[in-house]
Amino acid sequence: MQSRIAMSNNYLPFIGKLFTITLIGLIIYSCSTSKKDYTYYDIDNQEISRSKFRKKRSTNKYLDIQIDSLNQRKLIKRTKTGKIDNIEVYRSLISNKSSEKLDFSKPLVILYYPGKDPCNSSGLQTEEFIRNWYSSLESGIQQLNANNPVYLYKDKEGLEKYEGLINWYKDPDGITERLFFNNHYPCSSFVVISPKGDYVSYFGEYGPEYVWKAVKLVSK
């Protein structure tokens, strides 16, 4: 009887080690199966390798968006040009809903905030930084003889830091989103529209110089 107990006790370290190995294996398997196996597409919806996708994405020409399902990602160009119909109706709606006085003979500049995301909620933007950044932006726009920017949002969560600095307005009836911003692009985006309706839009994080460049393009 004592020998059987001794044998059982001798097996305990082995059983414990086996249990530990099994547990580690299950954890590793769980982690590996939880990783998303993405399929990648270029701007023409052609499937490409992950390495090629990442190489293109690393440039400033493209963003990537999630499409159709949770495991498909597609590259898109960051800049889009086009022309909208009924520019008079759009301008009047924006002017009325935002209470901004617009000169319809000058380019219209819209800065669009899609809602809180990791891009626009990261970092520490002080009040001084925000004031200087937007002051520089608006000064450059005025020098190019365009309207001061109209600041529109889809979801105002995260805009608290601009209180007392920037007047943000709700995108009326979601019309700006439907016309120019079909996806949630990180941080924010902008569109510049000429008096005749020609526009240049830019998706994702940008600096003032990108807005100025767009104003120059629609002013030609």
N, C-alpha and C positions, 0 to 999 in steps of 0.2 A: 504493500500500500504506500509506504513511504517512498519507494523507488518511483512509483507512478506519479506521485506529487512532485518529486524532484524533476522528472522528465517534463512535466507540464510547465514547471517554473523555468526550465531551460528553454522552452519554446517561446516564452513571453517576449524576450527581446526581439526574436525573429519576427513574431507576429506584429509587434509594434513597428518594426522597420518596414515590413511589407505594407502595413496600413499607411505609413507616411509616404512611401513611394507611390502607392495607388492614389492617394489624395493629391499629391503634386501632379501626377499625370492627368487627373481629372481637371485640375485648375488650368494646366497648360492647354488641354484640349478645348476647354470652355473658352479660353481667351482667343485661341486660334480660330474657332468657329464663329466667334462673335465679330471678327474683323470683316468689314464689308469688302466684297470682291467687286470693285467698280469696273464698269465698262466705260471707255473714254471715246469722245467724239470731237472732231475738229469743227470749224465754223460751217462746214458744208455737210455736217451730219455724217461724215465718214468715220468709221471706227479707226482709232489709232492706238498705239502702244502707250502705256503709262509714262515711259521715259520721254517719248516725243511730246506727249501732252504737257508734262511738267516743264520741258524745255521751252515750249511756246508760252506757257503760262508765266514763266519767270520774266518774260519781257513785259513792258508796260503797254503793249498793244492789246492784250486780251484779259478778260475775266473768265471765270468758270462758274457755271450755274448747274443746279441739279435739275434733271428733267425726268418726266414720266414716272420714275420710281426712285427709291432710295439708293439704288446702286448704279445710276447712270449720271455722268457728268459731261458737260459740253462747253467748249470754248465759244466765247462771243467776242466780237470786236468792241472795244471800249467807246468808240466814236461812231455816231450814226448821223447821216444827213438826210434831209427830205423836205417835204413841203406839206403844210396842213391846209385843208380847205376851211373856209369861213373863219379866217383869222380875226375878223372884226368881232365875231360873236365870242370867240375865246378871250380876246383882250378885254372886252367889256365885262365879261363874267369875272375875270381875275381882278380887274380894277374895282368892281362893285363889291366883291366878297372880301377883298383885302383892305379896302379903304385907301389904297395907294393911288395917288394921282399919276397917271401915265401919259406920256407924250406919244401918241400913236404913230408919229413920224420917225420915232427912234426905235432901235432894237429893244426887245423885251427880254430881260434876264430872269430866269426862274431857278432858284436853288431849292432842291427837293430832298426832304428828309423822310425816309421810308418807315422809320420806327427804330427802336433800340436794337442794336446788334453788337457782337463782340468788337467790331471795328470802331464804331462811334462811341462806345462806352468804355474803351480802354484808354490808358494814359491819363495824365493829370493836366488838364487844360485849365490854367488859372484864368481869372477874370481879365487880367492884363493881357494875356496871350490872346484870348478871344477878341477883345476889343481891338488890339493891334492888327490881328489877322483880317478881320472884316473891314476895318478902316482902310487898310491897304487895298483890299479887294475893291471896295466901293470907289476909292479915289481913282484907281486905274480905269474903272468902268466909266466914271464921269469924264475922264480925259478923252475917252474914245467916243464921247457923245452918245451914250446909250442911257436908257432908264436905269435908275437905281434898282438893285435886285429886289425881287419879290420872294419872300421866304415862305414856302409851303410845306406842309407835313401831311403824312397819312395817319400816323400814330404819334401822339405827342410825348409818349413816355421817353424820358431821357433828355428832354429839352429844358429841364429845370435850370441847368447851368447857364442858359442864355437869358434868363429872366432879368429884365432891366437893361439888356444889351441889344437884343435882336427881337423884333416883332415877327413871330411866326403865325401863319394863318392856315386853317384847315383847307386842304385841297378841295375846292367846291365840286361836290358830286363825284369826286374821284376822277375828274376829267383829265387832269395832267398825267396821272398814272396811266390811264387808258391810252392816251395819245403818245406818250413818250417812254414810260417806264413799265414794261410788261413784267418785270421780275423785281425781287428785292435785291438791289445791288448794295454791296457793303459800304458803310459810312453814310454817304449821300451822293447825289448826282446833280447835274444841272442841264438846262437847255437854254439856248439863246435863239430868239426868233426875230427875223427881220420884219419890217413893216408889211412886206408882201406875203409873209408866211413861210419863207424858207428858214430852215432851222438846222442847228448843230447841237446834238446832245452828247453828253459824256457820262459814262456809267462808272460809279465807284469813286473812291477817294481821289481828290484833286487838289491842286494848288491854285492860287489866284491867276497865275500866268496862263493856265488852261482856259479859264473863263475869258480872259482878255483876248487870247488867240481866236476863240470862237466868235467874239464880238467883231473882230477884224474880218473874219471870213464872211459873216452874213452882211457886213457893211460894204462889201465890194460891189 
